[in-house]
Amino acid sequence: MEENIIVLLDENGDEIAFEIIADFEVNDQEYAILTPVDDEDDSALIFKVVDQGDDEPVLEYLSDEDEFDFVAKAYEELMDDEE
């Protein structure tokens, strides 16, 4: 499996493979943009990367609409700067 592919469990316990398309920091908080590998509509999800002190960070789905909008805008600006 590729390095940028991770498997997460959905709310039903089913495994879903995601490709990490970006990871970046906003205001000292790390975020990751993931897209389902088997999804044909190119949808992307934003997760907050939370360090809980152990070896592996935890991904938390952004449910707060204001934070989602803020991070999405920061990602768009990051992509514009790279072009």
N, C-alpha and C positions, 0 to 999 in steps of 0.2 A: 504494500500500500504506500502511496506517496506521502511524503513528509507533511504536506499541507492539507491532508485529509484527516478529519477526526470523526469519531462516532459518538453521538449523544443519544440519550434516551428521551423519548417524548413522554407526555403525561400518562400514556397507557403502558409504558415500559418497553415500547418498540424501539429498536435501534435505527437511527437515521444517520447516514454519512453526510458530512458537511465538508466543503472546501473552505479553508481560511483564505479569503481574498485580500484581507488587509488587517493589520494590527497597528495601533497608533495610540498616542497619549494626548489627552486633553485635560488641562488643569490638574496635572499630577495623577490622573486616573487613566489606566490602560483600558482600551476597548478593542474588540475584534469584530470584523464584519465577516459573516459566514453565509454561504449559499448552499442549499441542499444539492448534493451531487445528482440526484435523480429528478430534480425539478426542472421542467422545461420552460417555465415562464420567467426565469432569471430573477426570482425574488431573492432578497437578501435580508438577513436579520442582524441586528446589532446586539452584542453582548458586552457586559462589563466584566473585565477580568479582575477577580478578587483574590488577593493573596491571603490565605488563611494560616500562614506560618508553616505549613507542611510542604512536602515536595512539589505537589501539583497545584497550580492555581485553579480556581473554580470559575466557571462561566455563569453569569447571571443575566437572564434575558431582561432587556430594558422595557419595563412596563410603564414607566413614567413618561407621559407624552412630551412634556417640556424637555426632559433630559434627552429623549430620543431625538427631538427636533434639533437641539443644540449640537449633539454629537454628529447627526447626519449633515448638518451645515458645515461643521468643522472638517468632516471627511471630504465633502464636496470641494471645500477650499484647498485642502491638501492635494486633491487630485488636480485641481486647476493649476496649482503651483508646479506640479510635476510635468505639465504639458509644455 
